[in-house]
């Protein structure tokens, strides 16, 4: 249910870091559609950057995908030839996503609160 008065910026910020509650925080200030649109666009942009940095599974050597016992080498499939780079891109991806989400929710929550200060 959308808020009828001021919202807590601290609580809204905490909600960003909890899955599903970030959507509630955006809905609470009537910005859910904008939030979803912007976060989907950020996801596509970060995926494009990630695919440019890390090659896709089709570009891997088949000998490296299979282990000596004939099983799939899942670590190689998910992390590739340089696991450090793959993990670093994952961390950067999450940091950028959280930074954008916190910025949007705090900015919109502040604007929401401003409309109740001056009747």
C-alpha positions in Angstrom: 0.0 0.0 0.0 1.5 3.4 -0.9 2.4 5.7 1.9 0.0 8.4 3.0 2.7 10.5 4.8 6.4 10.8 5.1 8.6 7.7 4.8 11.8 6.9 6.6 14.9 7.3 4.4 16.9 4.9 6.6 14.2 2.2 6.4 13.8 2.7 2.6 17.6 2.4 2.2 17.7 -0.8 4.2 14.9 -2.2 2.1 17.1 -1.8 -1.0 19.5 -4.4 0.2 16.8 -7.0 1.0 15.5 -9.0 -2.0 11.8 -8.2 -2.8 11.7 -5.4 -0.2 13.4 -3.1 -2.7 10.3 -3.4 -4.9 8.2 -2.7 -1.8 10.2 0.5 -1.1 9.7 1.7 -4.7 6.0 0.8 -4.5 5.7 2.6 -1.2 6.6 5.9 -2.8 4.7 5.2 -6.1 7.8 4.7 -8.2 7.7 1.0 -8.8 7.4 1.2 -12.6 10.2 3.6 -13.0 12.3 1.6 -10.6 11.8 -1.6 -12.5 12.5 0.0 -15.9 15.7 1.7 -14.7 17.0 -1.5 -12.9 16.3 -3.6 -16.0 18.2 -1.2 -18.2 21.1 -1.2 -15.7 21.0 -5.0 -15.8 21.2 -5.1 -19.6 24.0 -2.5 -19.6 26.0 -4.5 -17.0 25.4 -7.8 -18.9 26.7 -6.2 -22.1 29.8 -5.1 -20.3 30.2 -8.5 -18.7 29.9 -10.3 -22.0 32.5 -8.0 -23.6 34.9 -8.7 -20.8 34.3 -12.5 -20.4 33.9 -14.8 -23.4 30.8 -16.9 -23.7 30.7 -20.7 -23.1 30.8 -21.4 -26.9 34.3 -19.8 -27.0 35.8 -22.2 -24.5 38.0 -25.1 -25.3 36.1 -28.4 -25.0 39.0 -30.1 -23.4 38.9 -27.7 -20.5 35.2 -28.1 -20.0 35.5 -31.8 -19.2 37.4 -33.1 -16.3 39.7 -36.1 -16.5 36.9 -38.4 -15.1 34.6 -37.2 -17.8 32.4 -34.9 -15.7 31.7 -31.3 -16.5 34.1 -28.8 -15.0 31.4 -26.4 -13.5 34.0 -24.0 -12.0 35.5 -23.5 -15.5 32.1 -23.0 -17.1 31.0 -20.3 -14.6 34.3 -18.6 -14.0 36.2 -19.2 -17.2 40.0 -19.1 -17.6 40.5 -16.3 -15.1 38.3 -16.8 -12.0 39.7 -13.6 -10.5 38.3 -11.5 -13.3 35.0 -13.3 -13.2 34.6 -12.8 -9.5 35.7 -9.1 -9.8 33.1 -8.4 -12.5 30.4 -10.1 -10.3 31.4 -7.9 -7.3 31.4 -4.7 -9.5 28.0 -5.7 -11.0 26.5 -6.0 -7.6 28.1 -2.8 -6.3 26.8 -0.8 -9.3 23.3 -2.3 -9.0 23.1 -1.5 -5.3 24.5 2.0 -5.8 22.0 2.9 -8.5 19.1 1.4 -6.4 20.1 3.3 -3.2 20.5 6.5 -5.2 17.1 6.2 -6.8 15.2 5.1 -3.7 16.8 7.8 -1.5 16.2 10.5 -4.0 12.6 9.6 -4.7 11.9 9.1 -0.9 13.3 12.6 -0.2 11.0 14.1 -3.0 8.1 12.1 -1.5 8.8 13.6 1.9 9.1 17.1 0.5 5.5 17.1 -0.7 4.3 16.7 2.9 6.4 19.5 4.4 4.8 22.4 2.5 1.0 22.0 2.2 
